[in-house]
């Protein structure tokens, strides 16, 4: 008989977890409170936390993370980091989902009240910071310019597979620049949520239009406009993950999409109206225009061509990138050919969303 062959199954070992050294002091008064929100972000959470911890700045930072009852192990990762960095990482891990109870702005409800820093920086835990100087640069500018109420910056954009997508999606301007309050209220471009830094005093009393809004970034921009100007840094210091698991954008695509878009448009209109009342109409024209733009963009999402090509919204149509305008026209005039092209593109990408 021949020698019996034996086979050994080689199991792939998981990559070891590495913990960075904090790039900032761990004693003294807190200068920046990072207020982050987490829901089903376990695949990305370590990257987000490490991006916070490796910030190189001469002041103390605290990391406040609210986990909204994730079921994917996010809570365990947060407990692990809190045990390793007890003076820095301070999670709040819910046992019941608060968003489903109608608390839409989770940082405002659970992170802002426990923040100790002079400044607050924001983040969603499916995104990450990619520049170790981010906080140092933003705080230095805000310290030197007390009339500035908000500091933001550009971001790289990746899909859920880590592939770079539209580089200009989160780069609304091509240079460092000041945005007047009027520009901040009525702007076409988007800033990443993870780019925002502002003084904690701005959120010590939250207006109703913030509390009731379905998103957290836009009402904060309006609150900042009511207090001063914004400064934009044309430097990509974070990575925005487009349509990542657990993201608000991804959740909007589930269920009755038309109803969600229409509900969102109504809620945002109510937010702009609330801001207009709170500021005694100082930015009425800009608030009305911003509300119209938001409604127009929901028409784009729904491919409501009557709304898209309504002459009242021509200004906002012209703000769209040329490629998007071309595709909208193509879909309107040749819907079958457009659908076939979409299917072909999907197959070429290997069925990846």
C-alpha positions in Angstrom: 0.0 0.0 0.0 1.2 3.5 -0.7 1.9 6.0 1.9 -1.2 7.6 3.2 -1.4 11.2 2.3 -2.3 13.7 5.0 -3.7 17.2 4.4 -3.3 20.1 6.7 -5.9 22.9 6.5 -4.2 26.2 7.0 -6.5 28.6 8.7 -6.1 32.2 7.9 -5.3 34.0 11.1 -7.0 37.3 11.8 -4.9 40.4 11.5 -3.6 41.5 15.0 -5.3 44.5 16.4 -2.9 47.5 16.8 -3.5 50.3 19.1 -1.9 53.7 18.4 -0.3 55.9 21.0 -2.4 59.0 21.5 -0.9 62.0 19.7 -2.0 64.5 22.3 -1.7 65.1 26.0 -4.0 63.1 28.3 -4.2 65.5 31.2 -5.2 69.1 31.7 -8.4 70.8 30.4 -10.1 69.3 27.4 -9.8 71.5 24.3 -11.7 69.4 21.8 -14.6 67.0 22.4 -15.0 64.6 19.4 -18.7 63.8 19.3 -19.2 60.7 17.1 -22.2 58.6 16.4 -22.2 54.9 15.7 -24.7 52.4 14.3 -23.7 49.1 12.8 -20.3 50.5 12.0 -18.1 47.6 13.3 -16.3 47.1 10.0 -15.1 50.7 10.1 -15.0 51.6 13.8 -11.4 50.8 14.5 -10.3 53.0 11.6 -12.4 55.9 12.9 -11.1 55.5 16.5 -7.5 55.3 15.4 -8.0 58.4 13.2 -9.1 60.3 16.4 -6.3 58.9 18.5 -3.5 59.7 16.1 -4.3 63.4 16.0 -1.1 65.4 16.6 -2.0 68.4 18.7 -0.7 70.2 21.8 -4.0 70.0 23.7 -6.1 67.3 25.3 -8.9 65.6 23.3 -11.8 63.4 24.5 -13.7 61.0 22.3 -17.4 60.7 23.0 -19.1 58.0 21.0 -22.8 57.3 21.1 -23.7 53.8 19.9 -27.4 53.4 19.1 -27.8 49.8 20.1 -25.8 48.3 17.3 -26.0 44.5 16.9 -22.9 43.9 14.9 -20.3 44.1 17.7 -19.7 47.8 17.6 -20.4 48.0 21.4 -17.7 45.4 22.1 -15.1 47.4 20.1 -16.0 50.6 22.0 -15.7 48.8 25.4 -12.3 47.5 24.3 -11.0 51.0 23.4 -12.5 52.5 26.5 -10.6 50.0 28.6 -7.4 50.8 26.8 -7.9 54.6 26.8 -10.0 55.2 29.9 -9.2 58.9 30.0 -9.9 59.5 26.3 -12.6 57.2 24.9 -15.9 57.6 26.6 -18.7 55.6 24.9 -22.4 55.6 25.6 -23.8 52.3 24.5 -27.6 52.1 24.2 -29.6 48.9 24.7 -32.6 50.3 22.8 -32.3 52.2 19.5 -33.0 55.8 20.1 -33.3 56.9 16.5 -36.4 54.6 16.1 -37.9 56.5 19.0 -37.8 59.7 17.1 -34.5 61.1 18.5 -32.9 62.0 15.1 -30.0 64.1 16.2 -28.2 61.8 18.5 -25.1 63.9 19.3 -27.3 66.7 20.3 -29.2 64.5 22.7 -26.4 62.4 24.1 -23.0 63.7 23.3 -23.2 67.5 23.4 -24.5 67.5 27.1 -21.5 65.6 28.3 -18.8 67.4 26.2 -16.1 69.2 28.3 -14.1 70.8 25.5 -14.0 74.4 24.3 -14.6 73.0 20.8 -16.7 70.2 19.4 -15.7 68.1 16.4 -18.2 65.8 14.7 -17.9 62.4 13.1 -19.9 59.4 11.9 -18.0 56.2 12.7 -18.3 54.8 9.1 -16.0 57.7 8.0 -12.5 58.5 9.2 -9.9 61.3 9.6 -6.9 60.9 7.3 -4.8 63.9 8.3 -3.0 63.9 11.7 -3.0 67.7 11.7 -6.7 68.2 11.2 -7.6 69.3 14.8 -4.5 71.3 15.3 -5.1 73.3 12.1 -8.8 73.9 12.7 -8.3 74.9 16.4 -5.4 77.2 15.5 -7.6 79.1 13.0 -10.6 79.3 15.4 -8.4 80.5 18.2 -7.0 83.3 16.1 -10.4 84.3 14.7 -13.0 84.5 17.4 -15.6 85.9 14.9 -15.4 82.6 13.0 -18.2 80.3 14.2 -17.5 77.1 12.1 -14.5 75.6 10.5 -14.8 72.9 7.8 -12.7 71.2 5.1 -12.7 69.0 2.0 -12.8 65.2 2.1 -11.9 62.3 0.0 -14.8 60.1 -1.0 -14.7 56.3 -1.1 -17.4 53.7 -1.7 -18.0 50.8 0.6 -15.3 48.7 -1.1 -12.7 51.3 -0.3 -12.5 52.6 -3.9 -12.1 56.3 -4.7 -15.1 57.9 -6.3 -15.8 61.4 -7.3 -12.9 63.5 -5.8 -15.0 66.7 -6.0 -18.1 65.4 -4.3 -17.0 66.8 -1.0 -14.9 69.7 -2.3 -17.2 72.6 -2.8 -14.5 75.2 -3.4 -11.0 75.2 -4.9 -9.2 77.3 -2.3 -9.3 78.2 1.3 -12.0 80.8 1.8 -14.4 82.6 4.1 -18.1 82.0 3.8 -20.4 84.8 4.9 -23.5 83.9 6.9 -25.6 84.4 3.7 -23.4 82.0 1.7 -23.5 79.5 4.5 -27.3 79.5 4.6 -27.7 79.3 0.8 -24.9 77.1 -0.5 -25.0 74.5 -3.2 -21.9 72.4 -2.2 -21.8 70.0 0.7 -19.3 69.8 3.6 -18.6 66.4 5.1 -20.1 65.9 8.6 -16.7 64.8 9.8 -15.2 68.1 8.9 -17.2 70.3 11.3 -15.6 72.1 14.2 -17.3 74.7 16.3 -17.3 76.2 19.8 -19.2 74.2 22.4 -21.1 77.3 23.5 -23.0 77.2 20.2 -24.9 74.0 21.2 -25.5 74.6 24.9 -29.0 75.6 24.0 -30.4 73.8 20.9 -33.2 75.5 18.9 -36.3 73.5 18.0 -35.3 73.5 14.3 -32.2 71.5 15.2 -33.9 69.1 17.6 -36.7 68.3 15.1 -34.5 68.0 12.0 -33.9 64.6 10.4 -30.2 65.4 9.8 -27.7 66.9 12.1 -25.3 68.8 9.9 -27.5 71.3 8.1 -29.1 72.9 11.2 -25.7 73.2 12.8 -24.5 75.2 9.7 -27.5 77.5 10.1 -26.8 77.9 13.8 -23.2 78.9 12.9 -24.5 81.3 10.3 -26.5 83.1 13.0 -23.4 83.6 15.0 -20.7 84.5 12.5 -18.9 83.3 9.4 -17.5 79.9 8.4 -13.9 79.1 7.2 -13.3 76.4 4.6 -10.0 74.7 4.3 -9.4 73.2 0.8 -7.5 70.2 2.2 -8.9 66.7 2.3 -8.5 65.8 6.0 -11.2 63.1 6.2 -12.6 60.2 4.2 -16.3 60.2 3.5 -17.7 56.7 2.9 -20.5 56.9 0.3 -23.4 54.6 1.1 -21.6 52.7 3.8 -23.4 50.1 5.9 -25.4 51.8 8.6 -25.3 55.1 6.9 -28.3 57.5 6.8 -28.0 57.7 3.0 -28.2 53.9 2.7 -31.2 53.7 5.1 -33.0 56.3 3.0 -33.0 53.8 0.1 -34.9 51.1 1.9 -38.7 50.9 2.2 -40.9 53.5 0.5 -38.3 55.6 -1.1 -40.8 58.1 -2.6 -42.4 58.7 0.7 -39.1 59.1 2.5 -37.9 61.7 0.0 -41.2 63.7 0.3 -41.2 63.4 4.1 -37.5 64.6 4.1 -38.4 67.6 1.9 -41.2 68.6 4.2 -39.1 68.2 7.3 -36.3 70.3 5.9 -38.7 73.0 4.8 -39.9 73.2 8.4 -36.3 73.4 9.5 -35.6 76.4 7.2 -38.8 78.1 8.3 -37.8 77.5 12.0 -34.4 79.1 11.4 -36.0 82.0 9.6 -38.2 82.7 12.6 -35.4 82.2 15.1 -33.3 84.8 13.2 -36.1 87.3 12.8 -35.9 87.0 9.0 -32.3 88.3 8.7 -31.6 85.6 6.2 -35.1 85.1 4.8 -34.2 85.2 1.1 -31.3 82.8 1.6 -33.4 80.4 3.7 -36.2 80.3 1.1 -33.7 79.7 -1.6 -32.0 76.9 0.3 -35.4 75.3 1.0 -36.2 75.4 -2.7 -32.9 73.8 -3.6 -33.4 71.0 -1.1 -36.8 70.3 -2.6 -35.3 70.3 -6.1 -32.7 67.8 -5.1 -35.3 65.4 -3.9 -37.0 65.7 -7.3 -33.6 64.8 -8.8 -33.4 61.7 -6.5 -36.9 60.7 -7.5 -36.3 61.4 -11.2 -39.4 63.6 -11.2 -38.7 65.2 -14.5 -41.6 67.7 -14.3 -40.1 69.0 -11.1 -36.5 68.9 -12.3 -37.3 71.0 -15.4 -39.7 73.4 -13.7 -38.5 76.9 -14.7 -38.7 78.0 -11.1 -35.8 75.6 -10.3 -33.6 76.4 -13.3 -30.9 78.0 -11.1 -30.6 74.8 -9.1 -30.5 72.6 -12.2 -27.6 74.7 -13.5 -25.7 74.0 -10.3 -25.7 70.3 -11.0 -22.4 68.9 -12.5 -22.5 68.8 -16.3 -22.3 65.0 -16.3 -25.3 64.7 -14.0 -27.3 67.0 -16.2 -26.4 65.0 -19.3 -27.5 61.7 -17.6 -30.8 63.2 -16.5 -31.5 64.4 -20.0 -30.5 61.0 -21.4 -32.8 59.2 -18.9 -35.7 61.5 -19.7 -35.5 61.1 -23.5 -34.3 57.5 -23.7 -35.4 55.7 -20.6 -35.1 52.2 -22.1 -31.6 52.8 -23.4 -30.6 54.4 -20.0 -31.9 51.4 -18.1 -29.9 49.0 -20.4 -26.8 51.1 -19.9 -27.3 51.0 -16.1 -27.6 47.1 -16.2 -24.5 46.9 -18.3 -22.5 49.1 -16.0 -23.7 47.0 -13.0 -22.4 43.8 -14.7 -19.1 45.4 -15.5 -18.6 46.4 -11.9 -19.2 42.7 -10.9 -22.6 43.3 -9.5 -21.3 45.7 -6.8 -23.7 48.4 -5.7 
